[in-house]
Amino acid sequence: MQFTTTFTIPESFQKIEPSSHVLSIGSCFAENMGKRMENLPLNTINQPFGTLFHPNAILKALQTDKLSPIELVNQQGIWLHPDYHSSLCASDPSDLMELIQQRQQKVKKSLGQSQFLLITWGTAYYYWDKKLKRPIANCHKQAANSFEKRLSTLDEIFLPYQEFIQKINKKNPNLRIILTVSPVRHTKDGIPENAVSKAILRLAAETLKNKFPQVDYFPAYEIMLDELRDYRFYTSDMIHPNDTAEEYIWQKFTECYFSKDLVNMEKKWKAAYQTLHHQFHPAKKTLYLQSLEQCKAEFSSTSLGYDTSKILQAIQARILSIS
């Protein structure tokens, strides 16, 4: 018997290799995927501007933009920017400006050399700042009457992305853009409203995929709604995918995009991290240290042919913490 509705996801012809450069940006789902890739022998930049939900807020962050200090927000002595997540903050406005500019330059460089850009859209709703007279990414808990909530149309998302893809293709023709729609429901918008929002995102992604051969759509949203259509795959808030669901979607992603070499490495690195997180009995400390040293020796081998510095640093840090 079959207890779930499954569907086939076509394998990508362009695979992520151990040496690939990957930039992951967008909603909290992008952060989750990026963290998993950070634990692999990949050159990964994950969420350089923090969590961003609206497609155009993400796009604005991807493109180097001039900053105006008069737009900064002060919240109890901490300075924030309306176009970025609150994780980008500083006690001095000039320090915040410098931090954002550093991130912008890092992203600009990454876009020029990356093979993959993973973008996860969260919602088609955005907030219009009445004072700045423009859309923003984050209200930073300011007074609600300072903003107007709006819903983007298909063209308001599609047209800016069309222009961006055309420009980036000239600078980096090897860049593959993977679009995803976050499986997290924005229930605060309302259930019917969330459905409309996700539908707009899904149609925009499909339109871009059909127009540009360098654009893919990975169906994380559909996997959650159809293959994992049960609340046992959600956290206690009944909104976010739980660990089991995230692992399932991750495995689908690796099957679609990882090369055979990277798949094998992912299994080996996963086993190593499980060893690192193992809670050993004090009486078996010596045996555990021996297993860590053995693991370290295996990843120190020059015959592996790829960069193992990430895992070696993690192993050494674990050894030092219990020695």
Secondary structure as UniProt FT lines:
FT   TURN            18..19
FT   STRAND          21..26
FT   HELIX           28..38
FT   STRAND          43..46
FT   TURN            48..49
FT   HELIX           55..62
FT   HELIX           69..71
FT   STRAND          73..75
FT   TURN            76..77
FT   STRAND          78..80
FT   TURN            82..83
FT   TURN            86..87
FT   HELIX           93..113
FT   STRAND          116..121
FT   STRAND          125..129
FT   TURN            130..133
FT   STRAND          134..136
FT   TURN            140..141
FT   HELIX           144..146
FT   STRAND          147..151
FT   HELIX           154..171
FT   TURN            173..174
FT   STRAND          176..181
FT   HELIX           187..189
FT   HELIX           191..211
FT   TURN            213..214
FT   STRAND          215..217
FT   HELIX           220..222
FT   HELIX           223..227
FT   HELIX           231..233
FT   TURN            236..237
FT   HELIX           243..257
FT   HELIX           260..276
FT   HELIX           282..284
FT   HELIX           285..299
FT   HELIX           302..304
FT   HELIX           309..322
//
